[in-house]
């Protein structure tokens, strides 16, 4: 079991660290210190405010704000972003979340890049803890739309990578949510925790999050598609993803397309990219999808 977990960690973490080493400089090059404690991108003119707090379901969690510099004087659509990490590792500051957040803000979105409770041995937080935190943030945001200089008519989208993709899709299929999302962005997300062909390296993390078959069923967005409440969806996945098979995305996309009133579903299934996609792939996908569909 330890060998399996180490292997999965190498897929989800070690590769991310290697890519982060290459791309941390990318983020630093985009930003420069300014006097008011914010950071602002010199070319794209994006404000970055790290370490803000929101009341999660049973704790206080943090989020980072990325936004166009003039968002206080001009309305922009909103994107909520959830990081990956097998529900047990990761953070809003990982390089992929920062690439997504910075690029979306540069394209004209106010981005809330949020943390949620992680399911660890020291602090167990199995399903539905992380989902409850995502739900708590959306409620907090709806009660404090001034954070984004938004109104009740502002377009709101949600997305995530890997475990964060599962959380975003879970929120977009919550039968109790009153938010009609404009877009949902799923990057290599887990959509069916009950699948019999999950990779061996993923199974311990699924079972830690959702120990019983009933839990796994309830945590699977594919079982809730009838409650879908978003206008559009983007699925971005690499065919060579060894951590989360691409069929996790194709299955969810097919179910959504088969709904009586289906959302507009866009897919980008690339040949190579692994579980962690390159900044170029991410930026190209967002530039093609966000401005046209999610404003």
N, C-alpha and C positions, 0 to 999 in steps of 0.2 A: 504493500500500500504506500509506504514512504517513497518507493521508487516511482510509482505512478504519479504521486503528488509532485515530486521533484521534476518529473518530465513535463507535467502540465504547467508548472511554474516556469519552467524554461521556455515554454511556448508563449505563455501570457506575459511573463515578466522579463526574463533575460533578453528576449528579442526586443521588447519594448525599451529596456535600458540601453541596449546597443543603438537602437534607432534614436532614442532620446539624446544619446551622446552626440549624434550627428545633427539632431534637429533642435536641441536646446539653444544652440547658437542662432538658429533660424528665428526663434522667438525673441531672443535678446536683440537681434539685429533689427527687429520690427519696432522695438520700443525704446524710449529714452525717458530718463527721470525728469519729472517736472516738480515745481515747488509745492504744490498742494497735496503731495502724497500719492497722487495718481500717476499712472504711466500713460504715455500717449504715443501712438505710432507716428513716426515722422512723415511717412508717405501716405498711408491709408487714412491717417487722422482718426485713430481708434483709441478711445479711453479705456484703460484697464484699471479696475478697482478690486484688489484682492481681499480675501478674508472677511467678507461681510457675513452677518449672522442671520439665520432664520429659525423659528421655532419648529423643529421636526416633531414627529409623533410623540416620542418620549424623551427627547433630548434637544439640545441646541446644535445645529449643524451649520456649516459654512458654505458660502457660495462666492464666486467671483463674477464681477460684472464687466462685460465688454460692450462698448457702444460707440456709435459715431460721436464725434466731439460735440456736435450741436444737438444731441438728442434731447436736451432740456428745453430747446426752443422749437423743435420740429418733431412731429410724431413719427415713430418707426415701428414696424412689426416686431414681435417678440419671438425669441427661440429659447426654450429651456433645454439644457444639455446634461446628460447623465453619463459619467465615465464608466469604463469597463473594469474587469479584474476578478471575474469569477465570484462576484458578490462578497469576496472576503479580502481582497487586496485592492490597491489602486487609490486614486485621489483625483480631484478636479484639476490638479496641477500637472497631470501627465501630459506628455508632449502632444498626443493626439487630440485630447480635449482642448488644449490651447490652440492648436492649428484650426480646429473646427470653429472655436469661439472667435478667434481673431479674424478668420476669413469671413464668417457670417456677419460680424460687425462691419467689416470693410465693405460688404455688399449691401449694408443698410439695415441691420437688425440690432435690436437690443438683446444681448445674450446673457442668460443667467446659467452659469456653469456650476452645478451644485454637487455637494457631497451628500452622502446618505450613510446610514449605519452599515458597517461591515460585519459579516458573520465570521467571527474569529473564535479560537479556542478560549482566549482570555475574556472576550466579551461576545458571547453567542447572540446572534440576531438572525435567527432563521426566518423563512417566509412566514408572514408577509411584512417583516420589519422594514426592509428597504423600500418596498412598494408603498407602505404607509407613509414613509418619509417623502417620497416623490409626490404622493397625494397631498401631504401636508404643505409642501412647498407651493403647489398649484393653488391651494386654498389661500395661503398667505399672500401670494402674488395677486390673486383676484381681489383680496381685501386691501391691497396696497399697490394699486396700479400706478400710483404716482412715482413709484420706484423707477418705472420705465417711461414716465411722462405719457402714460397710456390712458385709454378710456375703455368703456365696456364694448366698444365696436372694434378695438384694435385686434388685428390678426395675431393669434398665438399658435406657435408650432412647438413640437417637442421631438427630441431625438436622443440617441445614445449609441454607444459602441459596445458590442459583446454583451455582458451582463446589463449594461446600461441600455442596450437595445431592447432586451427583454422588459426592462422597467418602463421604457417609453411606450412600447406596444401594450403592456399591461395597463398603463394609465389610459391609453387611447381606446381600450376596450372595457373600461370600468363602467358598469351599468349605472353606478350612482353618481358619476361625474356629470356636471352640467356644462362643461366646456366643449364647444364644437371646435376642435383643432383645425387650423388651416392645413397644416402638413405634419406628417410623422416621418422622421428620418431614422432608418434602421441600418446601422453599419455592422454587419457580421453578428447580428443579435441571435440569442437563443430563443426560439419560438415554441418549441415542443420539448418539454422536459421528460415526457413519457416515451419518447422515441426509443425503440429497441436497438437502434444502430448508433447510439451516441458513442463518440470516441472514448476509449478506455480512460484517457487522461482527463476527460471532462466529468465522468460519472461521480467521482468522490465529491466534487464541488456541487453537483446537482443534488446528491443525497444529503450533503451537509446543509444545503439551503432548504430542501424540501424532503424530509426523511421518508415519508410514506408515499405509496402510489397515489393516494388521494391528494396529498400536498402537491405532488408533481403535476397532477392533472389540473388542480386549481391555479397553479402558478404559470401554466402554459397559455400564452396569448392565443394560440390556435384554437383553444376550447372556448374562446369568448368573442369570436369574430362577429357574431350576431349583434353584439353591443357596440360595434365600431362607431366612433364619432369623430371622424376627421375627413376633410375633403380630399386630401391627396396623401400619397405615401411614396417614399423612395427607399428602395432596397439596394444597398451597395455591399457586394460580397466578392471575395476572390475564390476562384475554383480550387486553388491549392491551399485553402485554409485548413490546417490540421487540427485546430482547436475547436472550431465550430463549423461543421460541414455546411456548404452552400445550400444544401437541401433544406436546411432550417429556414432560410429566406425564401426559397422557391415555394415551399409549402404554404407559408403565410401569404405570400403574394397571390398564389392561386386561389386560396380561400377568399381573400378579399375581392378578387376579380369576379368570383362566382356569386357574390351577394346580389340580391334583387336590385338594390340600388348601390352599385359598387363605387368606391372612390376612384379617382384617377391614380392608377398604379404605375410608377416608373421603376425600371430595374436597370442596374449596372452590374453585370456579372463579368468580372475581368479574369483573364487567364492566370495572371500571377500577381501576387501582392501579399500572400500569407494572411495571418490574422490581423496584423498591424499594417495598415495601408500607408503608403507614402504620402507626404504632404502634397505632392503634385497631383496624385489621384484624388485625394480629398478635396483640394481646392478646385480642381476641374469639375468634379461632381457637384459641389455646392454652387459654383458659378453658373452651371447649366440649369440647376434645379431651383435654387432658392428664389432668385429675383422674379422669375417668370411665374412661379406657382404659389409662393408663400407670402407675398406682400398683402 
